[in-house]
C-alpha cells in the first residue's frame, strides 16, 4: 500500500475530507494551506517540506494535493524538490485547475510580486477529476476559468469553442451558479477536452522549449495585467483581456483575419468576461520585461490567423 501525505487548500476542507475516505493508501499526515497569491512563495514550499520531513516521508511517498491551481503549483514545486523528487498526485477542485493548471507539469511560486518566477517541471503521476468539486464553486470562479477553456478552443477547436461560448453564456445569465446535472456534466466534458489538447502539446514539448509556447496565447498581456493590478484582477479575467489585446495587435500587423477581435470580444462579453484592459500599452510593456519568455528585449507572442490556426512571433517590448 502506497504512503501519501495530503496537502489541501483550507477552502476545500470538507471536500478533502470526503476524498480522503475514497483513497486506499496509508496517510503519513496532512497539512492545510491558505492558497492565495500572497502565500504562493518559497516559504510555503519550505513549510510543506518540513511537514514531510517530520512525518518521516521517504522517497517512495506520494504528495497528494487537493485544491486549485495555486495548490498544485506549490505542491508540484515541493514534490520536485523534496529528496530530489517524490511522486505527485493532484485532485483539482476548480474548473481552472481541471482544464489548465493541473496539466503539463509546470509549477512555480512568486517572488517580489513577479508571478511564477521560481519553478520547475514535475508531471503528476495521476490526476483525479471529481465533478462534485465544482458544485459549490462560486460563479465568478467558473466564469473566470472559462477564459482558459475558450483560449484552448480558440487555438485548436472551433466547434468546441462555440459550444463552450453557448454554455458559459448561459451560466453568465444566472445570478448564482446553481448548476444542473446536465450543465455540470457538460462543464466537466469541456474541461476534459481542453485538458486533452493541453496534454497533447505539452507531451511534445515537456520542458516548454518551443511548441508549448502556443499555450501562452493571451498570457503575455494577461500576466502583465495581473502584475499591474497587484492580483486584484483574476487570472482568467486578465487572460480574457490579454486575448483581445493580442487579437487587436495581430489585426494591426495583418497576422490576424480582420474582424476576429470584435467577434471574440462579443463572445467573451456574453460569457461574462471583461475585455477592456485598464492599463496603457507603455505600462504593460514595462511589466512584460519580467515575463519568463522575454529575451534580449523581445518576447514570444502568440497570435491567431483564424480560430484553430495560431502563429508565433518575436516582438520588441
C-alpha positions, 0 to 999 in steps of 0.5 A: 500500500502506497504512503501519501501525505495530503496537502489541501487548500483550507477552502476545500476542507470538507471536500478533502475530507470526503476524498480522503475516505475514497483513497486506499493508501496509508496517510503519513499526515496532512497539512492545510494551506491558505492558497492565495497569491500572497502565500504562493512563495518559497516559504510555503514550499519550505513549510510543506517540506518540513511537514514531510520531513517530520512525518518521516516521508521517504522517497517512495511517498506520494504528495497528494494535493487537493485544491486549485491551481495555486495548490498544485503549483506549490505542491508540484514545486515541493514534490520536485524538490523534496529528496530530489523528487517524490511522486505527485498526485493532484485532485483539482477542485476548480474548473481552472485547475481541471482544464489548465493548471493541473496539466503539463507539469509546470509549477512555480511560486512568486517572488517580489510580486513577479508571478511564477518566477521560481519553478520547475517541471514535475508531471503528476503521476495521476490526476483525479477529476471529481465533478462534485468539486465544482458544485459549490464553486462560486460563479465568478470562479467558473466564469473566470476559468472559462477564459482558459477553456475558450483560449484552448478552443480558440487555438485548436477547436472551433466547434468546441469553442462555440459550444463552450461560448453557448454554455458559459453564456448561459451560466453568465445569465444566472445570478448564482451558479446553481448548476444542473446535472446536465450543465455540470456534466457538460462543464466537466466534458469541456474541461476534459477536452481542453485538458486533452489538447493541453496534454497533447502539446505539452507531451511534445514539448515537456520542458516548454522549449518551443511548441508549448509556447502556443499555450501562452496565447493571451498570457503575455498581456494577461500576466502583465495585467495581473502584475499591474493590478497587484492580483486584484484582477483574476487570472482568467479575467486578465487572460480574457483581456490579454486575448483581445489585446493580442487579437487587436495587435495581430489585426494591426500587423495583418497576422490576424483575419480582420474582424476576429477581435470584435467577434471574440470580444462579443463572445467573451462579453456574453460569457461574462468576461471583461475585455477592456484592459485598464492599463496603457500599452507603455505600462504593460510593456514595462511589466512584460520585461519580467515575463519568463519568455522575454529575451534580449528585449523581445518576447514570444507572442502568440497570435491567431490567423483564424480560430484553430490556426495560431502563429508565433512571433518575436516582438520588441517590448 
